[in-house]
Amino acid sequence: MPAIIPDQPPSAGFDLHLHTCWSYDGLATPEAYFRAAQAQGVTCIAMTDHHVLDSLPEITACARRYPLVRFVPAAELTVTARFGTCDLLFYGLPAESAGDLSGVWRIYHEWQRACGAAISAAMHAIGLPFTDEDRLALLRRYRPARTIAVQGNTHVKNEMLRAYFLEQGFISSKDDYVPFLQRLRNARPFPPYPAADQVVPAVKRAGALLAIAHPFGYFQQYNEPRMDAIRCELGLDGIECAHGGIPPEYTEKYRRYCVRHGLFSVGGSDCHAEAHIPARFGRHYGRPEWLDEFLQRLETRVPKQG
């Protein structure tokens, strides 16, 4: 997740980038977002959990209690592309996954568990104690049992892992954490994110629309040849033009790029926890007409896979 630029934008009336406790690093319940949306007049939300659609049954059940708040089934999937890794937002995912799409969810479930196992193995390789059982105990400190039951012994969110390493004396300060992770990677390579050409076609065949998330870094701010290459390689349908990691002046630049290339524009707060909701939920520099355009694209898409 990119650094959030300090600012307090107005409420946009929609929030299409949210994370629940079904994300490995999320702490919010779906109910918390519906409740906030109803209270604040936010009419459309998308819970874009990292790498999974496991939250959908809970979100669907919750949505019945908030009929004035529309939700879009979605997920944020990190992929490895020719230009590097990037986060992609897929909107309009089907409730029933079959064929290639069910294979995508299997790949990400396996990747999350493999990533966690690689960290434990790397710790063992450098002679420090952090077993699979230790990692599972750490996950249980912040993850609900129902998510672990579905996703298994995954990787641990960075804030929790860093605090644990400090607690155990594996690192001396917060600044040591990133170099320590690199030491672990050198000891035991971590599994790469799934390949874009394996993930993107399968999800798009299921009818989902694709937007690149918080693109400020991926686009090298505004490197138009690079933007064109990314758009063509991934087959982008849209861009997350408004996000806390994007300076407001770039929101307008990205929006103009979208208009030029027939892409939709979305915006979101990237909330991960209920503590973020009062200051961030629904707040970004997206405009109401973006939502209308986005929903029209959703309603006119033609899924290629049942």
Rosetta silent file (secondary structure, phi, psi, omega in degrees, C-alpha in Angstrom):
SEQUENCE: MPAIIPDQPPSAGFDLHLHTCWSYDGLATPEAYFRAAQAQGVTCIAMTDHHVLDSLPEITACARRYPLVRFVPAAELTVTARFGTCDLLFYGLPAESAGDLSGVWRIYHEWQRACGAAISAAMHAIGLPFTDEDRLALLRRYRPARTIAVQGNTHVKNEMLRAYFLEQGFISSKDDYVPFLQRLRNARPFPPYPAADQVVPAVKRAGALLAIAHPFGYFQQYNEPRMDAIRCELGLDGIECAHGGIPPEYTEKYRRYCVRHGLFSVGGSDCHAEAHIPARFGRHYGRPEWLDEFLQRLETRVPKQG
SCORE:     score description
SCORE:     0.000 S_00000001
   1 L     0.000  128.719 -178.893    0.000    0.000    0.000 S_00000001
   2 L   -70.646  159.266  177.261    1.498    3.390   -0.963 S_00000001
   3 L   -62.265  139.930  178.080    2.037    6.140    1.598 S_00000001
   4 L   -85.561  126.654  179.056   -1.051    8.267    2.134 S_00000001
   5 L   -74.936  125.355 -177.828   -0.480   11.922    1.340 S_00000001
   6 L   -58.938  121.637 -178.742   -1.672   14.044    4.291 S_00000001
   7 L  -174.089  166.070  177.598   -4.837   15.773    3.182 S_00000001
   8 L  -136.028   76.992  179.825   -8.538   15.871    3.962 S_00000001
   9 L   -68.016  164.143  179.367  -10.473   15.747    0.705 S_00000001
  10 L   -73.937  167.894  174.870  -14.261   16.080    0.749 S_00000001
  11 E   -69.681  131.190 -177.152  -16.633   13.136    0.726 S_00000001
  12 L   -92.561  -12.221 -178.694  -17.025   11.926   -2.859 S_00000001
  13 L    87.351   -3.380  174.905  -20.217    9.938   -2.310 S_00000001
  14 E  -153.007  155.441  179.042  -18.578    6.642   -3.341 S_00000001
  15 E  -146.414  108.079 -172.292  -15.603    4.567   -2.235 S_00000001
  16 E  -110.093   28.353  175.922  -14.347    1.860   -4.583 S_00000001
  17 E  -153.028   93.625 -177.199  -11.217    0.757   -2.712 S_00000001
  18 E  -136.680  150.569  178.172  -11.788   -0.766    0.731 S_00000001
  19 L  -125.539  136.499  177.753  -10.302   -3.691    2.657 S_00000001
  20 L  -106.313 -176.454  178.256  -11.997   -5.896    5.219 S_00000001
  21 L   -66.665   -6.733  174.731  -10.665   -8.431    7.696 S_00000001
  22 L   -80.559  -12.603  167.478  -10.670  -10.939    4.828 S_00000001
  23 L   -78.725  144.092 -177.930   -7.548   -9.177    3.536 S_00000001
  24 L   -58.933  -22.453 -178.190   -4.424  -10.543    5.211 S_00000001
  25 L  -116.522   14.646 -177.215   -3.712   -7.003    6.453 S_00000001
  26 L   -99.428  154.428 -177.172   -7.280   -5.764    7.024 S_00000001
  27 L  -128.988   -4.866 -174.701   -9.066   -5.180   10.309 S_00000001
  28 L   -93.899  148.576  172.985  -12.512   -3.844    9.353 S_00000001
  29 L   -87.355  152.264  173.596  -15.744   -5.802    9.095 S_00000001
  30 H   -54.826  -39.258 -179.819  -17.932   -5.400    5.997 S_00000001
  31 H   -55.491  -38.962 -177.670  -20.696   -4.172    8.303 S_00000001
  32 H   -60.731  -38.225 -179.691  -18.558   -1.214    9.385 S_00000001
  33 H   -73.233  -41.090  176.910  -18.356    0.085    5.809 S_00000001
  34 H   -62.675  -42.193 -179.730  -22.066   -0.332    5.110 S_00000001
  35 H   -63.128  -43.635  178.540  -22.897    1.403    8.366 S_00000001
  36 H   -66.250  -39.435  179.279  -20.553    4.300    7.566 S_00000001
  37 H   -61.604  -45.059  179.713  -21.897    4.559    4.022 S_00000001
  38 H   -63.337  -40.296 -178.285  -25.466    4.824    5.236 S_00000001
  39 H   -69.980  -32.341 -172.589  -24.526    7.438    7.828 S_00000001
  40 H  -103.399    1.449 -179.879  -22.470    9.550    5.420 S_00000001
  41 L    73.863   25.296  174.729  -24.603    9.304    2.288 S_00000001
  42 L   -83.557  120.723 -168.476  -22.056    7.210    0.385 S_00000001
  43 L   -94.074  -17.448 -176.874  -24.148    5.426   -2.246 S_00000001
  44 E  -146.033  132.867 -179.951  -21.727    2.887   -3.730 S_00000001
  45 E  -135.196  157.884  173.179  -18.832    0.925   -2.246 S_00000001
  46 E  -138.044  123.261  175.083  -16.462   -1.848   -3.320 S_00000001
  47 E   -93.754  109.999 -168.901  -14.555   -4.032   -0.870 S_00000001
  48 E  -107.619   65.359 -175.211  -11.407   -4.910   -2.760 S_00000001
  49 E   -62.894  146.747 -178.643   -9.731   -7.446   -0.498 S_00000001
  50 E   -64.738  118.944  166.223   -6.160   -8.412   -1.297 S_00000001
  51 L    71.641    1.019 -173.365   -5.879  -11.532   -3.456 S_00000001
  52 L  -144.007  162.013  169.339   -9.258  -13.064   -2.542 S_00000001
  53 L  -119.367   21.516 -173.993  -13.021  -12.915   -2.982 S_00000001
  54 L   -63.798  -23.245 -177.413  -13.594  -14.808    0.262 S_00000001
  55 L   -78.019  -10.682 -169.091  -15.506  -11.922    1.837 S_00000001
  56 H   -59.119  -44.057  178.498  -18.304  -11.963   -0.760 S_00000001
  57 H   -59.361  -39.998  179.362  -20.820  -14.179    1.112 S_00000001
  58 H   -68.561  -40.089  178.693  -20.469  -12.005    4.222 S_00000001
  59 H   -64.972  -44.268 -179.008  -20.729   -8.795    2.195 S_00000001
  60 H   -61.476  -42.956  178.452  -23.801  -10.039    0.333 S_00000001
  61 H   -64.350  -40.618 -179.368  -25.571  -10.970    3.561 S_00000001
  62 H   -66.886  -38.157 -176.874  -24.676   -7.618    5.089 S_00000001
  63 H   -60.195  -28.896  179.911  -25.882   -5.695    2.015 S_00000001
  64 L   -62.603  -24.725  179.859  -29.437   -6.915    2.567 S_00000001
  65 L   -86.372   -7.545 -177.379  -29.567   -4.781    5.713 S_00000001
  66 L  -132.456   68.321 -173.026  -28.458   -1.646    3.831 S_00000001
  67 L   -65.053  -17.273 -179.932  -30.585   -1.496    0.649 S_00000001
  68 L   -85.585   -6.221 -179.139  -29.666    2.136   -0.055 S_00000001
  69 L  -109.605  115.985  177.704  -25.963    1.306   -0.375 S_00000001
  70 E   -82.282  141.001  172.824  -24.906   -0.388   -3.594 S_00000001
  71 E  -124.077  149.140  179.242  -21.878   -2.663   -3.508 S_00000001
  72 L  -114.788  119.779  177.691  -19.760   -3.930   -6.381 S_00000001
  73 L   -61.582  127.258 -170.947  -18.103   -7.365   -5.972 S_00000001
  74 E  -154.461  168.749  175.244  -14.388   -6.697   -6.345 S_00000001
  75 E  -156.911  154.324  173.930  -10.846   -7.687   -5.406 S_00000001
  76 E  -109.098  116.996 -177.406   -7.348   -6.222   -5.508 S_00000001
  77 E  -115.678  127.766  175.880   -4.875   -8.635   -7.080 S_00000001
  78 E   -91.123  132.373 -176.570   -1.140   -8.019   -7.194 S_00000001
  79 E  -130.233  161.553  172.099    0.521   -9.366  -10.326 S_00000001
  80 E  -102.359  117.593  179.422    3.959   -9.598  -11.896 S_00000001
  81 E  -114.895  178.998 -178.998    4.037   -7.877  -15.281 S_00000001
  82 L   -62.437  -31.449 -177.508    6.850   -7.087  -17.708 S_00000001
  83 L   -89.556   -0.888 -178.615    7.343   -3.670  -16.100 S_00000001
  84 E   128.560 -165.922  177.868    7.337   -5.038  -12.518 S_00000001
  85 E   -90.416  151.500  175.899    4.702   -5.797   -9.912 S_00000001
  86 E  -156.669  160.618  179.621    1.527   -3.777   -9.568 S_00000001
  87 E   -98.898  131.307 -178.367   -1.842   -3.826   -7.833 S_00000001
  88 E  -121.002  139.609  177.333   -4.950   -4.240   -9.971 S_00000001
  89 E  -103.978  121.581  177.939   -8.574   -3.635   -9.029 S_00000001
  90 E  -109.167  123.768 -176.023  -11.090   -6.011  -10.619 S_00000001
  91 E  -114.662  145.864  177.313  -14.736   -4.902  -10.455 S_00000001
  92 L    81.353   34.858  179.981  -17.938   -6.801  -11.157 S_00000001
  93 L   -71.364  143.328 -179.729  -16.697  -10.259  -10.203 S_00000001
  94 L   -72.364  148.981 -179.799  -19.285  -13.043  -10.428 S_00000001
  95 L   -66.694  -34.741  179.638  -20.676  -14.510   -7.224 S_00000001
  96 L  -105.873  118.675 -179.797  -20.061  -18.042   -8.481 S_00000001
  97 L   -94.268  132.479  179.314  -16.505  -18.754   -9.560 S_00000001
  98 L  -142.236  165.263  173.799  -15.946  -21.500  -12.104 S_00000001
  99 H    56.288 -131.593 -176.475  -13.327  -22.653  -14.571 S_00000001
 100 H   -59.665  -35.263 -176.797  -10.333  -20.372  -14.956 S_00000001
 101 H   -66.278  -42.562  177.028  -11.607  -17.940  -12.333 S_00000001
 102 H   -62.660  -32.170  175.630  -11.755  -20.547   -9.583 S_00000001
 103 H   -64.463  -35.928  177.878   -8.205  -21.421  -10.605 S_00000001
 104 H   -62.413  -45.445 -179.852   -7.147  -17.808  -10.012 S_00000001
 105 H   -64.340  -36.100  177.679   -8.464  -17.876   -6.439 S_00000001
 106 H   -63.906  -42.835  179.721   -6.670  -21.172   -5.844 S_00000001
 107 H   -58.820  -44.744 -177.361   -3.410  -19.676   -7.128 S_00000001
 108 H   -72.976  -35.488  174.875   -3.651  -16.721   -4.729 S_00000001
 109 H   -61.022  -45.058  179.794   -4.618  -18.850   -1.740 S_00000001
 110 H   -65.689  -38.988  179.274   -1.585  -21.035   -2.412 S_00000001
 111 H   -62.406  -44.214 -179.226    0.624  -17.978   -2.964 S_00000001
 112 H   -61.235  -42.287  179.015   -0.358  -16.438    0.395 S_00000001
 113 H   -68.308  -40.022  179.283    0.439  -19.655    2.246 S_00000001
 114 H   -65.729  -37.062  178.403    3.688  -20.119    0.318 S_00000001
 115 H   -64.128  -44.782  177.183    4.740  -16.557    1.079 S_00000001
 116 H   -62.028  -44.360 -179.389    4.163  -17.098    4.789 S_00000001
 117 H   -63.294  -34.959  179.841    6.027  -20.421    4.723 S_00000001
 118 H   -65.175  -36.481  178.243    8.968  -18.778    2.932 S_00000001
 119 H   -65.435  -45.069  178.452    9.337  -16.234    5.744 S_00000001
 120 H   -62.879  -42.237  179.843    9.406  -18.980    8.363 S_00000001
 121 H   -64.732  -39.212  179.356   11.903  -20.995    6.287 S_00000001
 122 H   -66.637  -38.613  176.563   14.145  -17.957    5.810 S_00000001
 123 H   -61.632  -43.418  177.477   14.152  -17.276    9.548 S_00000001
 124 H   -61.297  -40.058 -177.179   15.205  -20.871   10.149 S_00000001
 125 H   -63.897  -31.084  179.388   17.930  -20.502    7.501 S_00000001
 126 L   -97.558    8.940  172.030   19.539  -17.575    9.337 S_00000001
 127 L    83.411   24.884  178.752   19.233  -19.319   12.689 S_00000001
 128 L  -117.235  142.918 -174.797   16.335  -17.421   14.238 S_00000001
 129 L   -82.541  113.918  171.908   13.191  -19.049   15.675 S_00000001
 130 L  -157.907   81.169 -174.704    9.986  -18.273   13.785 S_00000001
 131 L   -78.108  172.617  173.667    8.231  -21.508   12.949 S_00000001
 132 H   -58.222  -36.872  179.771    5.015  -22.041   11.026 S_00000001
 133 H   -68.576  -38.308  176.132    3.326  -22.453   14.411 S_00000001
 134 H   -62.252  -41.548 -179.354    4.772  -19.129   15.630 S_00000001
 135 H   -65.412  -41.626  178.461    3.457  -17.438   12.493 S_00000001
 136 H   -63.815  -40.022  177.336    0.000  -18.923   12.958 S_00000001
 137 H   -62.656  -36.692  178.697   -0.066  -17.721   16.573 S_00000001
 138 H   -68.722  -41.092  176.341    0.848  -14.243   15.342 S_00000001
 139 H   -59.171  -39.074 -178.086   -1.927  -14.311   12.749 S_00000001
 140 H   -68.219  -14.579  176.385   -4.392  -15.231   15.478 S_00000001
 141 H   -67.845  -28.884 -175.002   -3.505  -12.032   17.334 S_00000001
 142 H  -132.528  -15.424 -177.324   -5.316   -9.942   14.733 S_00000001
 143 L   -98.348  136.261  176.062   -7.115  -12.166   12.192 S_00000001
 144 L   -63.296  148.481 -178.372  -10.588  -13.590   12.873 S_00000001
 145 H   -58.834  -34.538 -176.313  -10.755  -17.369   13.114 S_00000001
 146 H   -66.351  -29.940  179.141  -13.190  -17.553   10.179 S_00000001
 147 H   -76.290  -38.827  178.226  -10.629  -16.005    7.816 S_00000001
 148 H   -66.853  -35.907  179.488   -7.828  -18.333    8.913 S_00000001
 149 H   -60.724  -33.674 -179.181  -10.168  -21.312    8.515 S_00000001
 150 H   -87.525  -42.591 -170.175  -10.618  -20.421    4.822 S_00000001
 151 H   -97.474  -19.181  177.353   -7.190  -19.009    3.927 S_00000001
 152 L    82.650 -159.312 -174.311   -4.889  -21.007    6.194 S_00000001
 153 L   -87.390   84.211 -173.127   -1.489  -20.030    7.573 S_00000001
 154 L   -87.069 -173.274  169.433   -0.731  -17.038    5.342 S_00000001
 155 L   -70.837  163.621 -175.965    1.854  -14.293    5.485 S_00000001
 156 L  -107.761  143.361  179.940    1.524  -11.713    8.272 S_00000001
 157 L   -61.971  148.770 -171.641    0.879   -8.015    7.724 S_00000001
 158 H   -58.254  -43.047 -177.350    4.012   -5.883    7.888 S_00000001
 159 H   -61.085  -40.796 -179.379    3.052   -3.816   10.928 S_00000001
 160 H   -71.087  -41.468 -179.607    2.412   -6.925   13.004 S_00000001
 161 H   -66.599  -41.484  178.447    5.514   -8.742   11.785 S_00000001
 162 H   -62.304  -44.489  179.487    7.726   -5.723   12.421 S_00000001
 163 H   -62.431  -39.409  179.928    6.350   -5.327   15.950 S_00000001
 164 H   -66.663  -43.039  179.062    6.935   -9.032   16.633 S_00000001
 165 H   -62.663  -37.339  175.149   10.512   -8.905   15.361 S_00000001
 166 H   -65.446  -45.607 -179.478   11.139   -5.919   17.637 S_00000001
 167 H   -57.968  -39.661 -178.109    9.496   -7.703   20.560 S_00000001
 168 H   -86.207   -4.683 -179.814   11.703  -10.766   20.030 S_00000001
 169 L    79.068   15.306  178.168   14.880   -8.723   19.567 S_00000001
 170 L   -72.715  -29.348  173.636   15.406   -9.841   15.958 S_00000001
 171 L  -129.666  158.075 -175.579   15.693   -6.170   14.956 S_00000001
 172 L   -96.765  -22.665 -178.901   16.698   -3.154   17.052 S_00000001
 173 L  -152.987  166.707  177.720   14.452   -0.485   15.530 S_00000001
 174 H   -59.696  -31.676 -178.949   11.650   -0.026   13.033 S_00000001
 175 H   -67.563  -18.294  179.991   14.220    1.184   10.514 S_00000001
 176 H   -79.912  -11.705 -169.951   15.871   -2.241   10.588 S_00000001
 177 H   -64.959  -49.532 -176.989   12.763   -4.010    9.306 S_00000001
 178 H   -63.485  -46.850  175.713   13.121   -3.482    5.541 S_00000001
 179 H   -61.066  -33.104  178.681   16.837   -4.445    5.471 S_00000001
 180 H   -66.752  -41.049  175.928   15.992   -7.477    7.621 S_00000001
 181 H   -60.559  -38.419  178.089   13.339   -8.584    5.109 S_00000001
 182 H   -65.106  -37.613  175.548   15.938   -8.302    2.357 S_00000001
 183 H   -60.646  -41.176  177.683   18.245  -10.512    4.408 S_00000001
 184 H   -64.238  -42.794  179.294   15.447  -13.062    4.621 S_00000001
 185 H   -61.892  -36.769  178.889   14.863  -12.892    0.859 S_00000001
 186 H   -67.788  -31.956 -179.475   18.566  -13.498    0.271 S_00000001
 187 H   -76.774  -40.181  179.491   18.412  -16.545    2.528 S_00000001
 188 L  -146.648  107.813 -178.974   15.251  -18.019    0.974 S_00000001
 189 L   -54.376  136.679  175.961   13.664  -16.373   -2.078 S_00000001
 190 L   -81.985  149.346  179.280   10.024  -15.436   -1.535 S_00000001
 191 L   -64.799  137.653  178.795    7.555  -16.662   -4.159 S_00000001
 192 L   -70.420  158.300  172.989    6.846  -14.041   -6.838 S_00000001
 193 L   -62.051  150.572  177.983    3.368  -12.638   -7.292 S_00000001
 194 L   -54.264  149.871 -176.427    1.321  -14.543   -9.877 S_00000001
 195 E   -72.779  138.656 -179.896    2.010  -13.572  -13.478 S_00000001
 196 H   -57.449  -40.724 -176.458   -0.260  -10.970  -15.062 S_00000001
 197 H   -73.322   -9.278  173.830   -0.688  -13.045  -18.212 S_00000001
 198 H   -91.906  -30.420 -172.567   -1.940  -15.933  -16.075 S_00000001
 199 H   -96.196  -51.763 -169.708   -4.361  -13.851  -13.989 S_00000001
 200 H   -60.023  -49.999 -178.948   -5.694  -10.949  -16.050 S_00000001
 201 H   -59.354  -39.931 -178.385   -7.192  -12.851  -19.024 S_00000001
 202 H   -64.462  -42.015 -177.749   -8.963  -15.344  -16.742 S_00000001
 203 H   -73.192  -37.288  178.712  -10.541  -12.652  -14.584 S_00000001
 204 H   -69.388  -33.504  176.183  -11.533  -10.506  -17.540 S_00000001
 205 H   -62.146  -26.786  177.666  -13.132  -13.496  -19.274 S_00000001
 206 L   -78.518    0.158  175.419  -15.395  -13.734  -16.225 S_00000001
 207 L    98.915    1.914 -178.458  -16.667  -10.241  -17.068 S_00000001
 208 L   -74.710  148.784  172.641  -14.683   -8.169  -14.558 S_00000001
 209 E   -96.141  145.261 -171.645  -13.506   -4.665  -15.369 S_00000001
 210 E  -117.508  126.888  173.161   -9.870   -3.849  -14.641 S_00000001
 211 E  -127.579  145.380  174.715   -8.377   -0.666  -13.196 S_00000001
 212 E   -82.139  135.386 -177.069   -4.835   -0.090  -12.015 S_00000001
 213 L   -86.443  149.648  175.248   -4.713    0.856   -8.332 S_00000001
 214 L    23.111   72.779 -166.163   -2.935    3.927   -6.877 S_00000001
 215 L   -84.338    4.309 -172.876   -0.826    4.341  -10.044 S_00000001
 216 L   -54.120  -46.054  178.589    1.409    7.263   -9.008 S_00000001
 217 L   -75.080  -43.448 -179.163    4.456    5.029   -8.554 S_00000001
 218 L   -61.233  -36.134 -179.451    3.637    2.574  -11.332 S_00000001
 219 L   -85.214    2.246 -173.990    3.207    5.463  -13.768 S_00000001
 220 L    50.220   52.081 -174.694    6.416    7.128  -12.528 S_00000001
 221 L    69.912  -80.849  176.396    4.158   10.065  -11.686 S_00000001
 222 L  -149.610   72.126  176.508    3.192   10.831  -15.293 S_00000001
 223 L   -98.804   95.419 -168.650    5.468    9.033  -17.742 S_00000001
 224 H   -62.244  -40.883  175.870    3.095    8.815  -20.674 S_00000001
 225 H   -60.343  -38.992  177.027    5.004    6.248  -22.765 S_00000001
 226 H   -66.402  -41.464  177.793    5.175    4.003  -19.709 S_00000001
 227 H   -59.227  -43.666  179.242    1.468    4.588  -19.030 S_00000001
 228 H   -62.280  -42.080 -179.158    0.647    3.604  -22.604 S_00000001
 229 H   -64.426  -42.148  179.254    2.756    0.448  -22.307 S_00000001
 230 H   -65.710  -43.729  179.636    1.069   -0.555  -19.036 S_00000001
 231 H   -58.098  -43.771 -177.424   -2.395    0.170  -20.458 S_00000001
 232 H   -74.047  -42.431 -178.675   -1.737   -2.010  -23.482 S_00000001
 233 H   -62.148  -43.782 -174.458    0.029   -4.849  -21.670 S_00000001
 234 H   -91.246  -13.773 -176.231   -2.670   -5.233  -19.007 S_00000001
 235 L    67.218   48.012 -176.363   -5.688   -4.258  -21.110 S_00000001
 236 L   -62.026  139.417  169.989   -6.791   -1.602  -18.635 S_00000001
 237 L   -98.900  -21.109 -176.267  -10.441   -0.570  -18.582 S_00000001
 238 E  -162.029  176.598 -179.945   -9.868    2.175  -16.028 S_00000001
 239 E  -135.812  137.765  171.021   -7.526    3.958  -13.637 S_00000001
 240 E   -78.480   91.311 -173.903   -7.855    4.726   -9.943 S_00000001
 241 E   -78.906  -24.003 -176.896   -7.363    8.443  -10.495 S_00000001
 242 E  -122.191  121.339 -176.267   -8.244    9.510   -6.948 S_00000001
 243 L  -163.945  154.055 -179.085   -6.480    7.948   -3.959 S_00000001
 244 L   -62.798  -19.262  177.716   -4.662    9.203   -0.883 S_00000001
 245 L   -90.585    7.975 -179.010   -1.335    8.287   -2.490 S_00000001
 246 L  -117.280  120.263  174.762   -1.965   10.533   -5.519 S_00000001
 247 L   -57.744  141.238 -174.598   -1.374   14.300   -5.306 S_00000001
 248 H   -54.264  -33.517 -179.122   -4.593   16.102   -6.326 S_00000001
 249 H   -66.962  -26.341  177.643   -3.002   17.717   -9.380 S_00000001
 250 H   -80.526  -25.710  173.560   -2.246   14.243  -10.754 S_00000001
 251 H   -55.474  -45.000 -179.922   -5.826   13.170  -10.210 S_00000001
 252 H   -68.212  -37.964  178.007   -6.818   15.649  -12.899 S_00000001
 253 H   -63.918  -44.774  179.914   -3.987   14.554  -15.201 S_00000001
 254 H   -65.732  -36.556  177.796   -4.982   10.903  -14.887 S_00000001
 255 H   -62.321  -43.822  179.427   -8.615   11.794  -15.481 S_00000001
 256 H   -64.125  -37.170  176.566   -7.742   13.574  -18.737 S_00000001
 257 H   -62.522  -42.563  177.642   -5.718   10.538  -19.789 S_00000001
 258 H   -59.410  -45.881 -178.721   -8.754    8.337  -19.107 S_00000001
 259 H   -62.020  -41.127 -179.492  -11.008   10.526  -21.216 S_00000001
 260 H   -63.439  -33.733 -172.759   -8.516   10.476  -24.078 S_00000001
 261 H  -109.513   11.929  176.492   -8.266    6.692  -24.088 S_00000001
 262 L    68.730   31.458  178.867  -11.851    5.743  -23.271 S_00000001
 263 L  -100.569  150.609  172.375  -11.077    4.506  -19.749 S_00000001
 264 E   -84.261  161.821  178.893  -13.289    4.904  -16.703 S_00000001
 265 E  -117.747  137.878  175.344  -12.037    6.672  -13.585 S_00000001
 266 E  -131.129  166.726  177.409  -12.485    5.461  -10.008 S_00000001
 267 E  -146.645  152.314  179.276  -11.479    6.674   -6.573 S_00000001
 268 L  -162.979  162.622 -176.148  -11.179    5.167   -3.139 S_00000001
 269 L   -87.649  -21.335 -175.531   -9.851    5.655    0.356 S_00000001
 270 L    62.507   32.373  176.698   -7.956    2.339    0.670 S_00000001
 271 E   -61.881  139.430  176.829   -9.251    1.981    4.233 S_00000001
 272 L  -119.073  -14.096 -173.449   -7.966   -1.143    5.989 S_00000001
 273 L  -144.827  154.632  178.916   -9.335   -0.689    9.498 S_00000001
 274 H   -62.538  -28.122  177.245  -12.378    0.703   11.268 S_00000001
 275 H   -64.149  -22.755  179.068  -10.088    3.240   12.936 S_00000001
 276 H   -79.727  -20.546 -168.095   -9.496    4.737    9.460 S_00000001
 277 H   -59.980  -48.258 -176.102  -13.171    5.250    8.693 S_00000001
 278 H   -57.742  -37.706 -175.712  -13.878    8.605   10.420 S_00000001
 279 H   -91.529  -24.804 -167.923  -11.021   10.406    8.658 S_00000001
 280 H  -122.542  -28.430 -172.751  -10.783    8.570    5.339 S_00000001
 281 L   -57.791  127.636  177.655  -13.842    6.606    4.314 S_00000001
 282 L    74.047    3.036 -175.324  -15.424    8.011    1.143 S_00000001
 283 E  -103.330  112.211  174.761  -12.933   10.870    1.019 S_00000001
 284 L  -165.425  175.603 -174.181  -11.047   11.393   -2.237 S_00000001
 285 L   -94.762   18.218  172.932  -11.032   13.819   -5.156 S_00000001
 286 L   -69.390  157.774 -176.418  -13.181   11.738   -7.477 S_00000001
 287 L  -114.310  155.847 -175.808  -16.293   13.365   -8.917 S_00000001
 288 H   -55.125  -35.873 -177.795  -19.911   12.123   -9.045 S_00000001
 289 H   -66.387  -23.383  176.577  -19.907   11.710  -12.826 S_00000001
 290 H   -61.375  -43.007 -178.600  -17.106    9.166  -12.504 S_00000001
 291 H   -63.802  -42.539  179.616  -19.442    6.862  -10.614 S_00000001
 292 H   -59.721  -45.603 -180.000  -22.164    7.214  -13.251 S_00000001
 293 H   -63.358  -43.235 -178.813  -19.694    6.340  -16.031 S_00000001
 294 H   -62.887  -47.142 -178.778  -18.282    3.413  -14.064 S_00000001
 295 H   -65.898  -34.997  176.913  -21.681    1.911  -13.269 S_00000001
 296 H   -63.851  -40.417  177.115  -22.761    2.287  -16.888 S_00000001
 297 H   -62.983  -40.712  178.136  -19.660    0.340  -17.958 S_00000001
 298 H   -61.231  -42.131 -174.593  -20.491   -2.359  -15.414 S_00000001
 299 H   -74.029  -21.679 -176.618  -24.063   -2.652  -16.656 S_00000001
 300 H  -104.933   -0.085  179.188  -23.102   -2.917  -20.332 S_00000001
 301 L   -67.981  158.477 -178.976  -20.189   -5.355  -20.033 S_00000001
 302 L  -125.318  101.144  178.179  -20.572   -8.791  -21.573 S_00000001
 303 L   -60.786  141.133 -179.831  -19.049  -11.640  -19.535 S_00000001
 304 L  -100.508   -4.970 -178.400  -17.358  -14.251  -21.728 S_00000001
 305 L  -132.086  133.559 -179.987  -17.377  -17.007  -19.134 S_00000001
 306 L   -79.128    0.000    0.000  -20.379  -18.387  -17.273 S_00000001
